[in-house]
Amino acid sequence: MNVQDKCLRINENIPEGGLYTGERREVHPNSKVPWRISPVPFPISVEDHVWLENLGKHLLKFYKVCNLLYSQSTRGIQPKWNSDYLNKGKPETVIELGRMRRFKSQLPQVIRPDILPTEDGMVISELDSIPGGIGFTGGLSIQYSELGCEIVGGSNGMVTGFADMVRSLSKKDQPVLAIIVSDEASDYQQEMSWLASELNHLGLHARTIHPRDIIFTESGLFLHEDEQNIQVDIVYRFFELFDLKNIPKAELILHAAKKRNVIITPPPKAYLEEKLLFALFHHPTLNSFWKRELGKDTYHLLSGIIPNTWIIDPRVLPPHAIIPGLTLDETPITDFRQLISVTQKQRELVIKPSGFSPLAWGSKGVAIGHDMATEDWKETVEEALNNFEETPHILQEFHKSKRIVMSYYDFNNCEMRKMRGRTLLRPYYFVVGDEVRLAGIQATICPDDKKILHGMVDSIIVPCTIE
């Protein structure tokens, strides 16, 4: 089979209705996906594969220590300003929910970092514990495996990894799983429906439902099927905590979890979904805490891959104080307002909402300093400063992914083309007991003139293989 036929076969075998809706305005009518199709998966080296497999346990430990930092901050063991930052902009009900003893030790069971493979090594731009892409990465892994490709995680690794995670949480071989998808996350409805269907083939009883379709009683949550109610063991929360007021039955779902009538994952801890955790990791007064709690190996690894990050805090510093690590022409910065006047060359920086906002996911609120007009940059900095109390923003060093060349099928001209692009790697880890499994890796290759790397109609999206 030639490369063009491979692309057409992949397209033809995409489930009816697709795996992701997203922005389809510019998609060719013959394409079933809102991205470009390549005939081959993205190759990673044996060394990078070993490194990525090892990374998962360090990221789980990072979440565990972030959970400890927040807990100790609320109890006065660590400085209170840590939890104050992590609580910014959140209603008291959400804060209280995250502090409940019921969820005290619970951590995300799905972990997906966004990784930039740069000329100087890997860089993690952010972490996601409610990631999209599980279904369509799983679907593409099967497709490319059927073409004879060896896929990282295996042909069905995404589905089996998710299934084992659910079994581990429920401590049952055939648990009942409800994947609850909100209106806010509706672009991912198809892939989650596909995932549920595949999980059923592995012996789970899984359904993807809208929040309004869950049935609540004092004894738990139920699915109505075949004229009977079936009790749910696990809820996979595919909805954001900032959106609770718009989610039907959200209070009932959470009430059932509080009463231990159902297990909800990821746990409703908004503070673990904040990008500003990276800024706290780099805060010099917390160095001894991170080193002690993470351990030497994890602290050393994360120090090399988490970029310098700062919380954009508008409060005035004393005359003798500086913002640690942030300089302009080797002169320490003492006020984030100084960023307004920097030149385009000096602003290889990223500004984005930390979390708890509809702009904090899907690259919606990301601003790249050197890719903006001066007036737009000024407005972005001022907006971040003004919104500190409601939506804290972070400032992060910009890192450029290595340039590569990938081929894809051009539906408009019915021919293969080559694209120079830059890659974003998205490995998916599932926590199964004490083990963290790498179930698959999605590679998104964007045209090399794009500064923000994310899924778009002119990107190539493929699973990964080992060179």
KEPAPA-981973 format. One record per residue (C-alpha): residue number from 1; residue in one letter; x, y, z. Coordinates in steps of 0.1 Angstrom, whole numbers, plus 5000, padded with zeros to 4 digits. Example, Ala and Ser with C-alpha at 12.3 -4.5 7.8 and 13.67 -1.06 7.14 Angstrom:
BEGIN
+--------+-------+------+------+------+
| drengu | rotor |   xx |   yy |   zz |
+--------+-------+------+------+------+
|      1 |     A | 5123 | 4955 | 5078 |
|      2 |     S | 5137 | 4989 | 5071 |
+--------+-------+------+------+------+
//
This chain:
BEGIN
+--------+-------+------+------+------+
| drengu | rotor |   xx |   yy |   zz |
+--------+-------+------+------+------+
|      1 |     M | 5000 | 5000 | 5000 |
|      2 |     N | 5015 | 5034 | 4990 |
|      3 |     V | 5016 | 5063 | 5014 |
|      4 |     Q | 4986 | 5081 | 4998 |
|      5 |     D | 4965 | 5050 | 5001 |
|      6 |     K | 4975 | 5047 | 5038 |
|      7 |     C | 4962 | 5082 | 5045 |
|      8 |     L | 4930 | 5075 | 5027 |
|      9 |     R | 4925 | 5043 | 5046 |
|     10 |     I | 4930 | 5060 | 5079 |
|     11 |     N | 4905 | 5087 | 5069 |
|     12 |     E | 4880 | 5061 | 5057 |
|     13 |     N | 4882 | 5041 | 5090 |
|     14 |     I | 4876 | 5071 | 5113 |
|     15 |     P | 4842 | 5063 | 5130 |
|     16 |     E | 4811 | 5080 | 5115 |
|     17 |     G | 4808 | 5114 | 5131 |
|     18 |     G | 4845 | 5116 | 5137 |
|     19 |     L | 4864 | 5115 | 5170 |
|     20 |     Y | 4866 | 5152 | 5176 |
|     21 |     T | 4844 | 5181 | 5164 |
|     22 |     G | 4865 | 5212 | 5171 |
|     23 |     E | 4869 | 5238 | 5144 |
|     24 |     R | 4858 | 5223 | 5111 |
|     25 |     R | 4853 | 5255 | 5092 |
|     26 |     E | 4884 | 5250 | 5070 |
|     27 |     V | 4883 | 5212 | 5068 |
|     28 |     H | 4880 | 5197 | 5033 |
|     29 |     P | 4846 | 5179 | 5031 |
|     30 |     N | 4863 | 5146 | 5023 |
|     31 |     S | 4883 | 5147 | 5055 |
|     32 |     K | 4868 | 5131 | 5086 |
|     33 |     V | 4892 | 5148 | 5110 |
|     34 |     P | 4900 | 5185 | 5117 |
|     35 |     W | 4938 | 5179 | 5112 |
|     36 |     R | 4962 | 5166 | 5085 |
|     37 |     I | 4967 | 5129 | 5081 |
|     38 |     S | 5002 | 5115 | 5078 |
|     39 |     P | 5009 | 5080 | 5065 |
|     40 |     V | 5034 | 5073 | 5093 |
|     41 |     P | 5035 | 5078 | 5131 |
|     42 |     F | 5060 | 5102 | 5147 |
|     43 |     P | 5093 | 5085 | 5154 |
|     44 |     I | 5110 | 5089 | 5188 |
|     45 |     S | 5144 | 5075 | 5198 |
|     46 |     V | 5148 | 5045 | 5221 |
|     47 |     E | 5164 | 5068 | 5246 |
|     48 |     D | 5135 | 5092 | 5245 |
|     49 |     H | 5110 | 5064 | 5249 |
|     50 |     V | 5128 | 5051 | 5280 |
|     51 |     W | 5129 | 5087 | 5294 |
|     52 |     L | 5092 | 5092 | 5287 |
|     53 |     E | 5083 | 5059 | 5303 |
|     54 |     N | 5102 | 5069 | 5334 |
|     55 |     L | 5087 | 5104 | 5335 |
|     56 |     G | 5052 | 5093 | 5347 |
|     57 |     K | 5063 | 5082 | 5382 |
|     58 |     H | 5080 | 5116 | 5387 |
|     59 |     L | 5049 | 5135 | 5376 |
|     60 |     L | 5027 | 5115 | 5400 |
|     61 |     K | 5051 | 5124 | 5428 |
|     62 |     F | 5049 | 5160 | 5417 |
|     63 |     Y | 5011 | 5159 | 5421 |
|     64 |     K | 5015 | 5142 | 5455 |
|     65 |     V | 5039 | 5169 | 5468 |
|     66 |     C | 5017 | 5197 | 5454 |
|     67 |     N | 4988 | 5182 | 5473 |
|     68 |     L | 5010 | 5181 | 5504 |
|     69 |     L | 5021 | 5217 | 5499 |
|     70 |     Y | 4985 | 5230 | 5497 |
|     71 |     S | 4975 | 5209 | 5528 |
|     72 |     Q | 5005 | 5221 | 5548 |
|     73 |     S | 4999 | 5257 | 5537 |
|     74 |     T | 4963 | 5257 | 5549 |
|     75 |     R | 4975 | 5243 | 5583 |
|     76 |     G | 5003 | 5269 | 5587 |
|     77 |     I | 5031 | 5244 | 5583 |
|     78 |     Q | 5041 | 5260 | 5550 |
|     79 |     P | 5036 | 5297 | 5542 |
|     80 |     K | 5000 | 5306 | 5538 |
|     81 |     W | 5006 | 5325 | 5506 |
|     82 |     N | 5009 | 5292 | 5488 |
|     83 |     S | 4973 | 5282 | 5494 |
|     84 |     D | 4962 | 5319 | 5490 |
|     85 |     Y | 4976 | 5319 | 5454 |
|     86 |     L | 4960 | 5285 | 5447 |
|     87 |     N | 4926 | 5297 | 5460 |
|     88 |     K | 4925 | 5330 | 5440 |
|     89 |     G | 4893 | 5335 | 5421 |
|     90 |     K | 4876 | 5304 | 5434 |
|     91 |     P | 4842 | 5305 | 5452 |
|     92 |     E | 4843 | 5292 | 5488 |
|     93 |     T | 4822 | 5261 | 5478 |
|     94 |     V | 4850 | 5250 | 5454 |
|     95 |     I | 4877 | 5256 | 5480 |
|     96 |     E | 4858 | 5237 | 5507 |
|     97 |     L | 4852 | 5208 | 5483 |
|     98 |     G | 4889 | 5204 | 5476 |
|     99 |     R | 4897 | 5204 | 5513 |
|    100 |     M | 4872 | 5177 | 5523 |
|    101 |     R | 4887 | 5147 | 5541 |
|    102 |     R | 4869 | 5124 | 5517 |
|    103 |     F | 4893 | 5135 | 5490 |
|    104 |     K | 4924 | 5143 | 5511 |
|    105 |     S | 4948 | 5118 | 5496 |
|    106 |     Q | 4932 | 5114 | 5462 |
|    107 |     L | 4953 | 5124 | 5431 |
|    108 |     P | 4946 | 5125 | 5394 |
|    109 |     Q | 4947 | 5091 | 5378 |
|    110 |     V | 4953 | 5104 | 5343 |
|    111 |     I | 4983 | 5126 | 5337 |
|    112 |     R | 4992 | 5143 | 5304 |
|    113 |     P | 5021 | 5167 | 5301 |
|    114 |     D | 5026 | 5190 | 5271 |
|    115 |     I | 5062 | 5184 | 5261 |
|    116 |     L | 5084 | 5204 | 5237 |
|    117 |     P | 5113 | 5184 | 5224 |
|    118 |     T | 5138 | 5213 | 5220 |
|    119 |     E | 5174 | 5213 | 5208 |
|    120 |     D | 5185 | 5214 | 5245 |
|    121 |     G | 5162 | 5186 | 5257 |
|    122 |     M | 5126 | 5181 | 5268 |
|    123 |     V | 5106 | 5210 | 5283 |
|    124 |     I | 5072 | 5206 | 5299 |
|    125 |     S | 5050 | 5236 | 5293 |
|    126 |     E | 5021 | 5224 | 5314 |
|    127 |     L | 5003 | 5195 | 5330 |
|    128 |     D | 4967 | 5184 | 5324 |
|    129 |     S | 4948 | 5160 | 5346 |
|    130 |     I | 4915 | 5162 | 5325 |
|    131 |     P | 4930 | 5159 | 5291 |
|    132 |     G | 4912 | 5155 | 5258 |
|    133 |     G | 4926 | 5132 | 5232 |
|    134 |     I | 4923 | 5099 | 5250 |
|    135 |     G | 4898 | 5086 | 5225 |
|    136 |     F | 4912 | 5099 | 5193 |
|    137 |     T | 4948 | 5090 | 5203 |
|    138 |     G | 4935 | 5055 | 5210 |
|    139 |     G | 4916 | 5054 | 5178 |
|    140 |     L | 4946 | 5065 | 5157 |
|    141 |     S | 4969 | 5040 | 5175 |
|    142 |     I | 4947 | 5012 | 5164 |
|    143 |     Q | 4946 | 5026 | 5128 |
|    144 |     Y | 4984 | 5029 | 5125 |
|    145 |     S | 4989 | 4995 | 5141 |
|    146 |     E | 4967 | 4979 | 5115 |
|    147 |     L | 4990 | 4994 | 5089 |
|    148 |     G | 5019 | 4975 | 5104 |
|    149 |     C | 5033 | 5002 | 5127 |
|    150 |     E | 5047 | 4995 | 5162 |
|    151 |     I | 5029 | 5021 | 5183 |
|    152 |     V | 5042 | 5032 | 5217 |
|    153 |     G | 5019 | 5017 | 5243 |
|    154 |     G | 5007 | 4991 | 5219 |
|    155 |     S | 4978 | 4991 | 5194 |
|    156 |     N | 4951 | 4992 | 5222 |
|    157 |     G | 4973 | 5007 | 5250 |
|    158 |     M | 4951 | 5038 | 5256 |
|    159 |     V | 4920 | 5017 | 5261 |
|    160 |     T | 4935 | 4990 | 5282 |
|    161 |     G | 4954 | 5016 | 5303 |
|    162 |     F | 4922 | 5034 | 5310 |
|    163 |     A | 4904 | 5002 | 5318 |
|    164 |     D | 4931 | 4991 | 5342 |
|    165 |     M | 4930 | 5025 | 5359 |
|    166 |     V | 4892 | 5022 | 5364 |
|    167 |     R | 4895 | 4986 | 5377 |
|    168 |     S | 4922 | 4997 | 5401 |
|    169 |     L | 4901 | 5025 | 5415 |
|    170 |     S | 4870 | 5004 | 5419 |
|    171 |     K | 4887 | 4972 | 5430 |
|    172 |     K | 4863 | 4954 | 5407 |
|    173 |     D | 4869 | 4933 | 5375 |
|    174 |     Q | 4837 | 4946 | 5358 |
|    175 |     P | 4830 | 4981 | 5373 |
|    176 |     V | 4802 | 5003 | 5361 |
|    177 |     L | 4817 | 5035 | 5347 |
|    178 |     A | 4799 | 5068 | 5338 |
|    179 |     I | 4820 | 5092 | 5317 |
|    180 |     I | 4802 | 5125 | 5323 |
|    181 |     V | 4809 | 5151 | 5296 |
|    182 |     S | 4797 | 5187 | 5301 |
|    183 |     D | 4785 | 5211 | 5274 |
|    184 |     E | 4817 | 5230 | 5279 |
|    185 |     A | 4836 | 5198 | 5268 |
|    186 |     S | 4812 | 5188 | 5241 |
|    187 |     D | 4838 | 5189 | 5214 |
|    188 |     Y | 4852 | 5157 | 5230 |
|    189 |     Q | 4818 | 5139 | 5232 |
|    190 |     Q | 4825 | 5116 | 5202 |
|    191 |     E | 4859 | 5104 | 5214 |
|    192 |     M | 4846 | 5097 | 5249 |
|    193 |     S | 4817 | 5077 | 5234 |
|    194 |     W | 4842 | 5058 | 5213 |
|    195 |     L | 4863 | 5051 | 5244 |
|    196 |     A | 4832 | 5039 | 5263 |
|    197 |     S | 4824 | 5015 | 5235 |
|    198 |     E | 4859 | 5001 | 5235 |
|    199 |     L | 4859 | 4997 | 5273 |
|    200 |     N | 4828 | 4976 | 5270 |
|    201 |     H | 4847 | 4952 | 5248 |
|    202 |     L | 4872 | 4948 | 5276 |
|    203 |     G | 4845 | 4938 | 5302 |
|    204 |     L | 4836 | 4971 | 5317 |
|    205 |     H | 4801 | 4985 | 5318 |
|    206 |     A | 4809 | 5020 | 5305 |
|    207 |     R | 4786 | 5048 | 5292 |
|    208 |     T | 4794 | 5083 | 5281 |
|    209 |     I | 4765 | 5106 | 5293 |
|    210 |     H | 4755 | 5142 | 5297 |
|    211 |     P | 4753 | 5153 | 5334 |
|    212 |     R | 4715 | 5156 | 5332 |
|    213 |     D | 4711 | 5119 | 5324 |
|    214 |     I | 4727 | 5106 | 5356 |
|    215 |     I | 4701 | 5094 | 5382 |
|    216 |     F | 4707 | 5103 | 5418 |
|    217 |     T | 4693 | 5086 | 5449 |
|    218 |     E | 4705 | 5087 | 5485 |
|    219 |     S | 4723 | 5054 | 5479 |
|    220 |     G | 4743 | 5065 | 5449 |
|    221 |     L | 4743 | 5074 | 5412 |
|    222 |     F | 4726 | 5052 | 5386 |
|    223 |     L | 4724 | 5047 | 5348 |
|    224 |     H | 4689 | 5039 | 5334 |
|    225 |     E | 4692 | 5010 | 5309 |
|    226 |     D | 4668 | 4984 | 5297 |
|    227 |     E | 4641 | 4997 | 5321 |
|    228 |     Q | 4663 | 4993 | 5351 |
|    229 |     N | 4687 | 5014 | 5371 |
|    230 |     I | 4723 | 5002 | 5373 |
|    231 |     Q | 4745 | 5017 | 5401 |
|    232 |     V | 4776 | 5035 | 5390 |
|    233 |     D | 4810 | 5026 | 5406 |
|    234 |     I | 4832 | 5052 | 5390 |
|    235 |     V | 4825 | 5087 | 5376 |
|    236 |     Y | 4851 | 5099 | 5352 |
|    237 |     R | 4848 | 5137 | 5355 |
|    238 |     F | 4852 | 5152 | 5321 |
|    239 |     F | 4840 | 5186 | 5332 |
|    240 |     E | 4858 | 5216 | 5347 |
|    241 |     L | 4853 | 5228 | 5382 |
|    242 |     F | 4850 | 5265 | 5371 |
|    243 |     D | 4819 | 5253 | 5351 |
|    244 |     L | 4800 | 5237 | 5380 |
|    245 |     K | 4772 | 5263 | 5381 |
|    246 |     N | 4764 | 5253 | 5344 |
|    247 |     I | 4764 | 5216 | 5350 |
|    248 |     P | 4730 | 5199 | 5357 |
|    249 |     K | 4731 | 5178 | 5388 |
|    250 |     A | 4767 | 5188 | 5397 |
|    251 |     E | 4758 | 5191 | 5433 |
|    252 |     L | 4742 | 5157 | 5434 |
|    253 |     I | 4771 | 5141 | 5416 |
|    254 |     L | 4795 | 5156 | 5441 |
|    255 |     H | 4772 | 5148 | 5471 |
|    256 |     A | 4773 | 5111 | 5461 |
|    257 |     A | 4811 | 5113 | 5460 |
|    258 |     K | 4813 | 5130 | 5494 |
|    259 |     K | 4791 | 5102 | 5509 |
|    260 |     R | 4814 | 5076 | 5494 |
|    261 |     N | 4785 | 5062 | 5473 |
|    262 |     V | 4806 | 5066 | 5441 |
|    263 |     I | 4843 | 5073 | 5433 |
|    264 |     I | 4849 | 5104 | 5412 |
|    265 |     T | 4881 | 5109 | 5393 |
|    266 |     P | 4899 | 5132 | 5389 |
|    267 |     P | 4892 | 5144 | 5425 |
|    268 |     P | 4875 | 5178 | 5427 |
|    269 |     K | 4907 | 5196 | 5437 |
|    270 |     A | 4909 | 5229 | 5417 |
|    271 |     Y | 4943 | 5237 | 5432 |
|    272 |     L | 4958 | 5207 | 5415 |
|    273 |     E | 4946 | 5221 | 5381 |
|    274 |     E | 4966 | 5254 | 5384 |
|    275 |     K | 4995 | 5262 | 5361 |
|    276 |     L | 5010 | 5284 | 5388 |
|    277 |     L | 5022 | 5252 | 5406 |
|    278 |     F | 5052 | 5255 | 5382 |
|    279 |     A | 5059 | 5290 | 5396 |
|    280 |     L | 5057 | 5276 | 5432 |
|    281 |     F | 5081 | 5248 | 5422 |
|    282 |     H | 5107 | 5275 | 5412 |
|    283 |     H | 5101 | 5297 | 5442 |
|    284 |     P | 5135 | 5299 | 5460 |
|    285 |     T | 5120 | 5300 | 5495 |
|    286 |     L | 5104 | 5266 | 5488 |
|    287 |     N | 5136 | 5249 | 5475 |
|    288 |     S | 5142 | 5229 | 5506 |
|    289 |     F | 5106 | 5217 | 5507 |
|    290 |     W | 5106 | 5205 | 5471 |
|    291 |     K | 5141 | 5188 | 5475 |
|    292 |     R | 5130 | 5170 | 5507 |
|    293 |     E | 5096 | 5159 | 5496 |
|    294 |     L | 5103 | 5150 | 5460 |
|    295 |     G | 5136 | 5133 | 5466 |
|    296 |     K | 5169 | 5140 | 5449 |
|    297 |     D | 5161 | 5122 | 5416 |
|    298 |     T | 5127 | 5137 | 5410 |
|    299 |     Y | 5137 | 5172 | 5420 |
|    300 |     H | 5167 | 5171 | 5397 |
|    301 |     L | 5147 | 5158 | 5368 |
|    302 |     L | 5119 | 5183 | 5372 |
|    303 |     S | 5143 | 5212 | 5377 |
|    304 |     G | 5156 | 5205 | 5342 |
|    305 |     I | 5123 | 5203 | 5324 |
|    306 |     I | 5099 | 5227 | 5341 |
|    307 |     P | 5105 | 5261 | 5326 |
|    308 |     N | 5110 | 5292 | 5347 |
|    309 |     T | 5075 | 5304 | 5356 |
|    310 |     W | 5062 | 5334 | 5376 |
|    311 |     I | 5028 | 5344 | 5390 |
|    312 |     I | 5019 | 5378 | 5376 |
|    313 |     D | 5012 | 5395 | 5409 |
|    314 |     P | 5005 | 5433 | 5408 |
|    315 |     R | 5013 | 5440 | 5444 |
|    316 |     V | 5041 | 5465 | 5450 |
|    317 |     L | 5074 | 5451 | 5465 |
|    318 |     P | 5096 | 5468 | 5491 |
|    319 |     P | 5125 | 5488 | 5475 |
|    320 |     H | 5151 | 5461 | 5484 |
|    321 |     A | 5130 | 5432 | 5469 |
|    322 |     I | 5132 | 5417 | 5434 |
|    323 |     I | 5112 | 5391 | 5414 |
|    324 |     P | 5135 | 5360 | 5417 |
|    325 |     G | 5150 | 5349 | 5384 |
|    326 |     L | 5133 | 5375 | 5362 |
|    327 |     T | 5157 | 5400 | 5346 |
|    328 |     L | 5157 | 5425 | 5318 |
|    329 |     D | 5192 | 5430 | 5302 |
|    330 |     E | 5207 | 5414 | 5333 |
|    331 |     T | 5189 | 5439 | 5356 |
|    332 |     P | 5164 | 5423 | 5381 |
|    333 |     I | 5128 | 5432 | 5376 |
|    334 |     T | 5109 | 5445 | 5406 |
|    335 |     D | 5075 | 5451 | 5391 |
|    336 |     F | 5057 | 5431 | 5364 |
|    337 |     R | 5046 | 5465 | 5349 |
|    338 |     Q | 5081 | 5468 | 5336 |
|    339 |     L | 5073 | 5441 | 5311 |
|    340 |     I | 5049 | 5465 | 5293 |
|    341 |     S | 5078 | 5484 | 5278 |
|    342 |     V | 5101 | 5456 | 5267 |
|    343 |     T | 5110 | 5452 | 5231 |
|    344 |     Q | 5097 | 5424 | 5209 |
|    345 |     K | 5131 | 5407 | 5210 |
|    346 |     Q | 5132 | 5408 | 5248 |
|    347 |     R | 5097 | 5393 | 5252 |
|    348 |     E | 5103 | 5356 | 5243 |
|    349 |     L | 5078 | 5350 | 5270 |
|    350 |     V | 5044 | 5333 | 5274 |
|    351 |     I | 5014 | 5347 | 5294 |
|    352 |     K | 4984 | 5324 | 5301 |
|    353 |     P | 4957 | 5320 | 5327 |
|    354 |     S | 4967 | 5297 | 5355 |
|    355 |     G | 4934 | 5278 | 5357 |
|    356 |     F | 4898 | 5279 | 5368 |
|    357 |     S | 4888 | 5298 | 5337 |
|    358 |     P | 4873 | 5288 | 5303 |
|    359 |     L | 4904 | 5304 | 5288 |
|    360 |     A | 4928 | 5281 | 5307 |
|    361 |     W | 4924 | 5251 | 5285 |
|    362 |     G | 4928 | 5244 | 5248 |
|    363 |     S | 4954 | 5272 | 5243 |
|    364 |     K | 4926 | 5297 | 5243 |
|    365 |     G | 4942 | 5322 | 5266 |
|    366 |     V | 4979 | 5318 | 5256 |
|    367 |     A | 4998 | 5349 | 5244 |
|    368 |     I | 5033 | 5346 | 5230 |
|    369 |     G | 5051 | 5379 | 5236 |
|    370 |     H | 5074 | 5380 | 5205 |
|    371 |     D | 5045 | 5370 | 5182 |
|    372 |     M | 5024 | 5400 | 5192 |
|    373 |     A | 5022 | 5437 | 5182 |
|    374 |     T | 5035 | 5460 | 5210 |
|    375 |     E | 5000 | 5474 | 5217 |
|    376 |     D | 4986 | 5439 | 5220 |
|    377 |     W | 5014 | 5428 | 5244 |
|    378 |     K | 5008 | 5459 | 5266 |
|    379 |     E | 4971 | 5451 | 5267 |
|    380 |     T | 4978 | 5414 | 5276 |
|    381 |     V | 5002 | 5424 | 5305 |
|    382 |     E | 4977 | 5449 | 5318 |
|    383 |     E | 4948 | 5425 | 5316 |
|    384 |     A | 4968 | 5399 | 5335 |
|    385 |     L | 4977 | 5424 | 5362 |
|    386 |     N | 4941 | 5437 | 5365 |
|    387 |     N | 4926 | 5401 | 5367 |
|    388 |     F | 4949 | 5389 | 5394 |
|    389 |     E | 4922 | 5385 | 5421 |
|    390 |     E | 4897 | 5367 | 5397 |
|    391 |     T | 4920 | 5348 | 5373 |
|    392 |     P | 4957 | 5348 | 5382 |
|    393 |     H | 4980 | 5346 | 5351 |
|    394 |     I | 5015 | 5332 | 5348 |
|    395 |     L | 5045 | 5343 | 5329 |
|    396 |     Q | 5067 | 5316 | 5315 |
|    397 |     E | 5099 | 5314 | 5294 |
|    398 |     F | 5092 | 5306 | 5258 |
|    399 |     H | 5109 | 5274 | 5244 |
|    400 |     K | 5110 | 5265 | 5208 |
|    401 |     S | 5105 | 5229 | 5197 |
|    402 |     K | 5129 | 5213 | 5172 |
|    403 |     R | 5121 | 5217 | 5135 |
|    404 |     I | 5112 | 5185 | 5117 |
|    405 |     V | 5097 | 5175 | 5083 |
|    406 |     M | 5065 | 5153 | 5081 |
|    407 |     S | 5045 | 5142 | 5051 |
|    408 |     Y | 5007 | 5145 | 5049 |
|    409 |     Y | 4979 | 5140 | 5024 |
|    410 |     D | 4965 | 5172 | 5009 |
|    411 |     F | 4928 | 5166 | 5003 |
|    412 |     N | 4925 | 5198 | 4982 |
|    413 |     N | 4950 | 5187 | 4956 |
|    414 |     C | 4947 | 5150 | 4961 |
|    415 |     E | 4985 | 5145 | 4966 |
|    416 |     M | 5011 | 5140 | 4993 |
|    417 |     R | 5030 | 5170 | 5006 |
|    418 |     K | 5058 | 5177 | 5030 |
|    419 |     M | 5055 | 5201 | 5059 |
|    420 |     R | 5082 | 5217 | 5080 |
|    421 |     G | 5069 | 5219 | 5115 |
|    422 |     R | 5075 | 5218 | 5152 |
|    423 |     T | 5063 | 5191 | 5175 |
|    424 |     L | 5043 | 5189 | 5207 |
|    425 |     L | 5044 | 5155 | 5224 |
|    426 |     R | 5015 | 5145 | 5247 |
|    427 |     P | 5022 | 5113 | 5265 |
|    428 |     Y | 4992 | 5098 | 5284 |
|    429 |     Y | 4999 | 5081 | 5317 |
|    430 |     F | 4974 | 5061 | 5337 |
|    431 |     V | 4978 | 5053 | 5374 |
|    432 |     V | 4972 | 5017 | 5382 |
|    433 |     G | 4977 | 5010 | 5419 |
|    434 |     D | 5013 | 5021 | 5426 |
|    435 |     E | 5023 | 5019 | 5389 |
|    436 |     V | 5022 | 5047 | 5364 |
|    437 |     R | 5018 | 5034 | 5329 |
|    438 |     L | 5027 | 5052 | 5296 |
|    439 |     A | 4997 | 5041 | 5275 |
|    440 |     G | 5004 | 5061 | 5243 |
|    441 |     I | 5019 | 5093 | 5230 |
|    442 |     Q | 5002 | 5118 | 5207 |
|    443 |     A | 5024 | 5140 | 5185 |
|    444 |     T | 5010 | 5172 | 5172 |
|    445 |     I | 5032 | 5188 | 5145 |
|    446 |     C | 5023 | 5224 | 5136 |
|    447 |     P | 5037 | 5245 | 5107 |
|    448 |     D | 5070 | 5260 | 5118 |
|    449 |     D | 5056 | 5296 | 5116 |
|    450 |     K | 5032 | 5289 | 5144 |
|    451 |     K | 5043 | 5299 | 5179 |
|    452 |     I | 5015 | 5282 | 5198 |
|    453 |     L | 5016 | 5245 | 5193 |
|    454 |     H | 4982 | 5228 | 5196 |
|    455 |     G | 4957 | 5208 | 5175 |
|    456 |     M | 4946 | 5229 | 5145 |
|    457 |     V | 4934 | 5222 | 5110 |
|    458 |     D | 4968 | 5227 | 5095 |
|    459 |     S | 4986 | 5205 | 5120 |
|    460 |     I | 4995 | 5168 | 5117 |
|    461 |     I | 4983 | 5146 | 5145 |
|    462 |     V | 4997 | 5110 | 5149 |
|    463 |     P | 5006 | 5085 | 5175 |
|    464 |     C | 5043 | 5078 | 5182 |
|    465 |     T | 5065 | 5049 | 5173 |
|    466 |     I | 5101 | 5040 | 5183 |
|    467 |     E | 5128 | 5046 | 5157 |
+--------+-------+------+------+------+
//
